[in-house]
Amino acid sequence: MKLTPLLILLLSFTAWSQSTTENDSITQLDEVILLDALKSKKSLGIEPSLVISAKTFQNYSPADIVSSVNQIPGVFVFSGAINTNRITVRGIGSRTAFGTDKLRLYYNEIPVTDGSGFSTIEAFDLENLSQIEVIKGPKATSFGSNLGGAIILSPKEALGESTNFNNNLTVGSFGLIKNNLSFNHFDGKLRIGLQYGHMSMDGYRDNSSFDRDGILLNTSFKINEKNTIGLLINHIDYTAHIASSLGITAFMENPKQAATNWGGVSGFETNNYSLTGINYTHYFSNRLKNTTSVFYSYLDHFEKRPRPLGFLDEITKGFGARTKFSGTFSAFSSLAEYHFGGELYKDEYNWALFETLTEPENGSLEGPQFANNKEFRDQLNLFGSVLFPLTEKLKTQFGVNINKTSYDFRDRFNTGPDNQSAERSFKTIVLPNFNITYKATDNIELFSNISRGFSNPTVEQTLTPDGVINPDISQETGMNYEIGTDLFLHDKKFHLNLNLYQMNIKNLLVAERVAEDQYIGRNAGQTRHRGLEIYMDYLLDIAPNFHLSPFVSYTLNDHEFLDFTDEDEDYSGNPLTGVPKQQRTAGIQLKLFKDFYWNTTHRHVSEIPLRDDNSLESEPYNVFTTRMGYHKKLSDKFTVGADFGIDNIFDEKYASSVLINAGSFGGEPRYYYPGNPRNYYASLRLGYRL
């Protein structure tokens, strides 16, 4: 598939968001009564995005946020464990060793990506979410213009004026116990959403237990027709043991086992995370409004790790503000829309390392301290966009994001010439964005986009092997070109969403492994990301109370190194490491008598290159899941529901996550995180409406 920017601009297809308010065709039991979950875009204007909610969530376990996100074409989540996820979008982020970076994560439009660029979607409970919106690529001028795009999580709210209590209890294989208790109220002015969730699991693998408690308060009050104030408090406290990755021999012989070094010391991590935000919306007139948020986050993180890594103790305090003005003005005999604002995020990251002392009876103990550091990380985003309706069918949108990032690293352990304190301020970067849409008919919409994006190195990536900030490391930058269509046929029962794109990235940031689980960053050339993304579904009304909805999500990736030389080895022309060539999710959703549903999905992931020299690939795999449920409204006040599901029906042995360019360091290279074998879960839901 040979694409050029000029060809992309001449073609007439691109995918963009489903409609601003589109109903899911499959209902879920929520707030006592059966309701179609409304999906609404948080991104502004005609920025392409995809919104998933109840219809997708209902395919998978309430404990499995990863599978729902993986159903989005162009998005792939490597999941080593519940607490170990790495989200890649169109191949962006595939070379990150651990965690998710190169995209922005928002919770109720409050940024939860930390100052170094890392996001932790696993910190949020799927049952507390009403929808997930994904903007693929650097098109989200109001959400950061990162190369990987943005993900916006929206918490549940009461739909309509009502007061409801719900409780959903899920039990399953490997000791899974998950309970979600929620209270939702809306009386026209006061809106309250309060959820408490608990989840514990022994885990399929050795040393992989997980325990999480969380509470969410999302409330707002409409003071009058022009003013609304809101408060968001989200607190998560979890402990997760770490099984880590395995070499091929251990993976094939006994995937249940933990890595010897992590299992030998009973390694684990604890996270105590809180996010608080206050939101205020004011309507100056029917043509201008402003929404402003101030927020604060706190993370206390501790890891018990094997030698030579040492115990890790971290505290991150983040705070900031975000303001956005939205309005209209007359242009071209119609109303043009504009949005502008800014987002300031600052955090203070404190981290210390302690030696790991091994004892036969206790596994390991915390020893003397050998590092103590503080980092101040500042990021400013300014954004603006204008949408011009040139005709009734043709619209254009111009946008720009301006980013300024700086780091201040302070070594509080070493003194004199050994002290490694340093500062790094990146140049201000300007990131333009241009969209155009053409609504050929009521059922066909065409779209094109050109946008520029970037990714910052983390503070750790800017350090040399000697721990000194490298002034030569640069930001990744890239140009994104895409085209596509949203097509509806057969009275809008058939839907096709198609997207074709190419992204050229310069100053590729790579993680160079210098020791066991230790990496530094550097710039290493150019990559080209191009691909095809398709989502199709069809609603079959077989009978008045019998509906079938088949769907397929398909991604074809063609990512490669254009210019990449590493230690005198030229890898130019090789496939980009850590990206599957193809991925597909297909399924059928059945709804019978409005009370019963049965959904079955099949997920295929092709081989993934594991080394830059293209000498090793992971094995392709196929995983089937099924979930069914019966939800019944017993009276005007009481509702009951039961669900049952099976994951990995045919017990496929596969790697749900992989590492790239794994080193041996005296043993077999550890590339593979084993996926769960066949497992079961069942849920019981009770609801009461006042």
N, C-alpha and C positions, 0 to 999 in steps of 0.2 A: 504494500500500500504506500505509494509514493505521493505525498502531499506537499504542496508548497503554500506559503501564505497567500499568494495571488490566487491559486486555485480555490483555496478555502473561501476567499472573499467572493469569488464568482459563483460558487455553488449556492444553493438556496435552501439548505436545510440546517437547522440547529434545534436542540432541545432547550426548552426553558420551563419555567415553573408551571405546574398545574395551576388551575384557576385559583384566584385569591380566596374564594370560599367554596371549596369542593367537598361534598359529602362522601365519606367512605361508604361503599356499597355493603360492607359486612359490618353489622353492629356489634358492640361490645356492651357488657353489663357494667354500667357506670352510673353512679349517683342514683341507685335504686331502680331506675327505669331504663329500658333499652333505648339507647340513643345513638344515632349516627354521630361519630366524632368529627367535628368541623376541623378542616385543615385551613390554616391561613398563613400567608407569607409574612415574615418579619422583615425580609429584605425589601428594599424600596424600588418603585418604578418597574422596569422591565429586566432587572438583573435575573439571569437564569438561576433557578434553584429547584430542588425537589423536596417535597414535604411528605413524610411518612407518619402514620399515626395508628389508630386502632386496627385498621384493616391489615397492616403489616405486623404489628405487635402480636396479633392473635394467632399468627402462624407458629409461635415459638413459646418456650417456657417463660414465665414471669421473671425468672432469674437470669435470662439470657438477653442482654441488650446487644451483644455482638452480632448475633444472627440477623436481627432486624436491620442493623446498619449495613451488613453485608449484602442485603437484598437490593441495595441501591447500585445501579450500574456505575462503574468507574471508581467505586470505593471498595477497599479490601482491608479488613481488620485482622492482623496477626494476633492471636490470643494464646499466650503461654499459660495463663491461669486467669481466674476471675479478676485478680489485681494486676495483671501483666498484659496490657493491650497496646498495640501499636497501629494507629490508623494511617493508612496511605490513601491518597487521592490522586488518581491518574499517575501513579508511580512516585509521586512526591512523598518523601518520608521513608522510602524503602531502604535507604542506606543509614538510617538512624539505628543505633545499636539497640537502645531500649526506650520505650515510651513513645509518645506522640508529640511531634513538633511540626513546624512549617505550616501550621494552620491556626486559626483562632477559634476558641470554644467560648460560647456565650450561654449563660443560664438566665433566662428571662431578660435577655439583652444586656446583662451585666457580664463583663469579661472575666472569665475564670482561668484563662491561660496565664501562667506566671510570667515574671519579668524576663526569664531566659527563653521563653517560647514554648514551654512544655504544657500539655493539657492532659487531664486524667478523667476520661469519661466514665471510668469504672467507679468513681466516687459517687455517682448518682444512681438512684433507684429507678429502674424502668417503670415501675408501677406508679411513680409520682409524676410521670411525664404525660402530657397530652399529645405532643408531637415532637419530631426531630426534623429540622430543616437543614439541608446540606447545599451549600453553594460551592460548586466544584471549580477550582482555578481562581485566579486573582481578580475576579469580577466584582467582589463585594467592597466597593469603595467605602461604604459606611461601616464595614466590619473588617478592615485591616489590609486588604489587598495582598494577603500572603499567597505564595505560590500554590499551596494546597487548598486555599479557600477558607471557608468558615463553616462551623456547625453551630446551630442555634437550638438549644433545648428549651422547651416551654413546659412549665408545670401545669398540672391539672387545675381546672377551675369549675365551679358550679355552672351548669348550663341552664339558663332560665331562672326565674325566681323560685328558689326551693331551699330546703334544709335537709341534708342527708347524712346518714352514717353508713359506712361500708367496711366490711372486714373480709380480707381474702387470705386464706391459709393454704400454703403449698407445701407438700412433703414429697420427697423423691429419693432416688438412688444416691449412694455415697453419703448418706446422713443428711440430706438436704431438708432444712426446715426454714420456711420463709413466711412471714406474716406481715400484712400491710393493713393498718387501721386508719381510716380517713374520715374526716368531717368536712363537709362543704356547705356553705351558706351564701345566699345572695338574696337581698330584699329590694333591689333596685338602686340602693346607695352603698350599702356595706357588703363587701365580698370577703369571705374568709375561707381559706383552704388550709387545713391542718392535717398532716399525715405523720404517722409514726411507723417505722419499718424495722423489722429484725430479720436477719438472715444468718444462718450458720450451716456449715458443711464440712464433713470430714475430708472430702476430696477423693478422687480416684487414685491419685498417686500418693506415695509415701511423702510425709512432711508437706502436705498441701491443704491443711485445714484452713477454714476461713470463717470469720465471725464479724458481723457488722450490725451496728445500730444507727438509726438516723431519724431525725425529726425535721419536718419542713413546715414553715408557716409562710403562707403567701396571702396577703390581705391588702385591700384597697378600700378607700372611702371617697365617694363622690360628694365633694363639699357643695358644689352647685353646678350649673350647666357649663361653667368655664374652668373649673378646677377639680382635680382628682389627685389624691395622695396615696401612695402605696408603700408597703413594708414587706421585705423578703428576708427570711432567716432560714438558712439551711445548715444543718449540723450533721456530720458523719463521723463515726468513730469505729475503726475496724482494725483487726489484727489478721494478718495473712502469713502463713508459713510458706516457704519458698522451696519448691522442688527443683527448679532451674532446668537447663537443657541437658540433653543426652547425646552421646556419640552413637554412630549407626549400630554398633554391636549391642550396646545396652538397649537402644530403641527397639531393635528387632527381637531380642531375647526376653526382655522384661520391661516394657514401657511404664509399669507401675512404679519402678524404683526412682528415687530422687538422685540427683547428681551427688557423687560421693562427698565432695567438699561441703555442699550446702546441707545435705542430710546428716553428715557427720557431726555438725555443730548445732543441728536443729534450727537452722537459720530462719528468720522471720522478719517481718516489718510491721510496725504499728503506725496508724495515721489518725490524728485527731484534727478534723478540718471543720472550720466554720466560715460561712459567708453571710454577710449582712449588707442589705442595700435599701436605701430609701429613694423612692421615685416620685416625681411631681410632674403633672401634666397641666398645662395652661393653654386655653384657647384665647388668643388675642382677638380673633374674629373668625368668621366661617372660612377665611382664606389663609389663616396662619395659626399654627400651634407650636408649642415647645414642650419637649419632654427632657427632663434632667434627672440624672441619678447620681448619687454618691454611694460609695461602697467600701467595705473593709473585709479582708479575708485573713485567716490565721491558720497555719498548718504546723503541727508538731509531728515530726516524722522521725522514727527510730528504726534502724536496721541492725540486726545481729547477723554478722557476715563471717565467712571463713577467712583464714589467712590467705594471702597477705593484705586483703582488702581492709580489714579492721572494722570495728563497730562504727556505725555512722549515726550521728545525732544532729538533726536539722530542725530549725525553726524559721518559717517564712511568714513575714507580715506584709500584706499588700493593701494598698488603698488607692483610690482614684475617683474620678468623676467623668461623666459622659453627658453631653448635651446635644440635642438634635432639634433643628427647626425644620418644619415642613409647611409648605404653602403652595399657592397657585397664583398665576397671573395670566392676563390675556395675551395670546400670541397666535398668529395664523388663523384668526377668526375662531379660536378655540381656547381652552384653558391649558396652559403649560404648568407642569409640576416642578418644584425645586425642593431640595433637601440639602442642608449643610449643618456642620457641627464639628465637635472635637471630642477626643477621648484622651485623658491623661491617666497613665497607670504607673505607679511607683511601688517597688517592693524592697524589703530588706531581708536578705537571706543569710542566716547564720548556720555554719556547719563545722562540726568537729569530728575528728577521727581518733579512735582508740585501738590499741593493739588487741588482737584476738589471742587469748591464752587458752591452749587446749589442755583439757583434763579428762582422763578416761571416764570418770563417773559423771561429770557435769557437762560433757560435750565441749563447752567453751565458756570462758569468763572474760569480762572486760578488763583490759590491762591498761598500761600507761598511755596517756594522750600523746599523739605525735602530729596533730594538725589542728589549727583553730583559725577559721576564716570568717570574714564578713563581706558580703557583696551588696552594693546598692545598685539597683537596676531601674532605669527610667525609660519610658516609652511614650511618645506623643504621636497621636494620629489626628490629622485634620482632614476633613472630607467634605465633598460637595458634589451634587449632581443636578442636572436639569433635563427634564423630559419634554420634548417638543412634539406635539401631534401635527405633523406636516399635512396629513389628510386624515379622513376618517379611518383609513386602513393602514396608513404608514406612520410609524412613530420612531423617533430617534432619542437617544439618551447619551449625554456627555457627563462623565464623572472624573474626579481626580481625588487621590489620597496622597497626603504628604506625611512621611514618617521620619521621626528623629529618635534614635536609640543611643543610650550611653550606659557604660558599666563603670563601677568604681570598686575594685577588688582590694581588700585589705587583709594582709597576713598578720594575724595577732599572736602567732606562735614563735616564728623565727625573728631574730634580731640581726642588726648589722648587715653585712653583705649577703647573708642568707635570706633576708626578708624579701618577699616576692610581691609586695604591694604595687599596684599599677592601676591606671585608668585607661579607658578606651571609649572614644566617642566616634560613632560612625557618621559619615556625611549625611546631610538631609537628602532624602530620596523622594522623587516625584513620580507618582504612579497613575498615569491616565487610563481611562476606560471609555470605550465607545460601543454602544449597542444600537441595533436597528431591528425593528420587527415589522412584518407585513402580514396583515390578516386578509388572506386571499378570499376566504369565505367564512361563514360562521363556524365551519368545522376544520379549517386549515389555517395554521399560523406558522409563519417562517421567521427565522431569527438568525442574526449574525453578531459576532462580538470580536473586538480586538482589545486586549488589555495587557498591562504590564504589572508584574508582581515581583516579590522579593522574599528572601528568608534571611534572618539574622543568625550569625553563629551564636551559640550559647557562650557564657563566660568560660566554661570549661573547655569549649572548643577553641577559644582564643589562646589558651595556654600552650606553651611549648612543653616537650617532655621534662624540661627542668623546672616547670611551674611558672615561667615568665610569660606575660602577655605578648603575643606575637602581633606586632603592628602591621604585618603584611597580609593577614587574613582578611578577606573581603566578604561582603554580603553576596549571596546568590541573587541573580536577577534573571528574569525570563519574560518572553513575550508569548501571549496566548492568543491563538486564532481558532474560532470555532463557528460552526454553522449547524442548523438543525430544524426540526419541525415538531409541532404538536398536531396530530391528526386524529379526528373523530369521524367514525362512520357508523352506519346502521343505527340511526337515531341515538348516536353517541354511546352506544353499547360497546363498540370497539374503540380502543384507544391505542395509538402508537406514539411513542416519544422516542425520537432518534437524534443522535448527537455525533458529530464528527469534529475532531479537534487536532491541533498541533501546538505544542509548547516547546520553545527552544530556550534552554537554560545555560547561562554562563557562570563561571566561577563556582562549579559544583562543590558543595561542602561534603567531605567524606570523613568518616570516623576511622582513624588509623589505630589499630589495636597495638598497644605497647606492653601490655602485661595481662594477666588473667583478669577479665572483666574491667580493664582500664583502657580508656581511649583518649586520643587527642584529635583535634580537627584540623583540616587544611583544605585549601582550594585545589581542585584537581581536574580542570578542563570543562568540557561542555557535554550536554546530553540533549537528545531530541525525544520528546514524548508525543506520541500520536496514537489515536485510537478511535474506535467506533463503540458507541453505547446505545443500546436499544432496550426499551421497556414496552411491553405489550400486555394488554389484558382485554378480556371480553366477558360481557355479562349475558348469560343464557337464561332466559325466563322460560323454563321448561313447563312450569305450571304456576298457578297463582301463589302457591306456597312452596315452590321448589325452584331454587336458583343455583346455577353453577357459574363460577367465575375462574376460568383458567388464566394463567399469567406466565410471562417469562421475562427475566432480566438477564441481559447478555452484555459482556464486555470483551472486546478484542483489543489487546494492547500490542503496540509495536514501538517499544522504547529501546534506545540504544545509546552507547557512548559515541559521540562524534569525535571527541579529542580527549583522550585519557591515557596518560603515561604515569606509571607508578613504579618507582625504583628501577628505572630503565626498561620496564616491561610495558609495551604498547598494547593497550586493550581497545583501541579505537575500532569501532565497527561491531563490537560485541554487544549482546543484549544487556540491558540494564539489570544489574543484580537485584534480587529480592522482589521481582514482579512476575506474577503468573501471566503467561501468554493469553490465556482465556479464562473466563469464569462465567458461570451460568447458574441462575436459580430459577427453577420452573416449578409450578404447582397448580393445584386445583383447590378452590374454596367452595364449599357446599353449604347452603343455608336451607333449612327445611322447617316449615311451619313457624317461622320467626323465632322459635325457641331453641332449635338444635342447629349446630354447625359442625363441620368436619373439614379440616384443612390438611393437605398433604403437600410437602415440598421436597424437591430434589436439588442438591447443590453439587456442582462439579467445579473443581479447581485444577487447572493443568499444572504441568511441571513448572518449578521456579528455579532459575539459575542461582546457585549458592556461592559461586566464586567468580571473580572478575575475569579470569582467564577462560571461563565457560567450560571448565573441566568437570563440573559436578552439578547435578540438578536434583531437586526433590522429586518424589513420585507423585503423579496426579492422583486425585481421589474423588470419590462420590459418596455423599452422605444424604440419607433420606430421613425425614422427620414427619411425624403426624401428630395432630392435636384435635380433639373433639370436645364438645361441651353442650350442656343443656342448661338454659337460663329461663327461669319462669317467674312471672309476676303473680304472686299468690293473692295479693289484694292491692288496694290503693297505697298501702304503706309498706308491705313486706315483699321482698324479692329474694330468690334463692338461685344459686348457680353452682354447677359442678363441672370440672374440666379434667381431662386425662390426656397425657401426651407421652410419646416415645421419641427419643432422639437417637440418631444413628441406628436405625431399625436393623440394618444388615451387618452391624458390628464391624464396620470398616476400620482397619488400622491405618491411621494417617497422622501427619504432623500438622497441628492446628497453628503452629508458628515455627519459624525457622530463623536462625542467625546466618549472616553472610560472612564469608572470609574468616571463618572460625579458626583460631590458632590451636596448636596442640599443647604447648606449654608443658611438655613432659607426659602427655597422655593423648588419647584419641580426641580429635576435634569434635566439639559438642555443637551440632547444628540443629537438633530437633527438639521441639516441645510436643510430646504426645497428646493427641486429642482424646476426648473421653470415648470409651466404648459404648455399646448399647446401654441406655439408661432410661428410667421412667420417672414420671412425676404426676401428681394429682392435686387438684385445688378444690376448695370449698369456699364459696362466697355467699355472704349474707348481707342484705341491705335493708335499711329502714328509712322511710321518708316521713318527716314530721308534717 
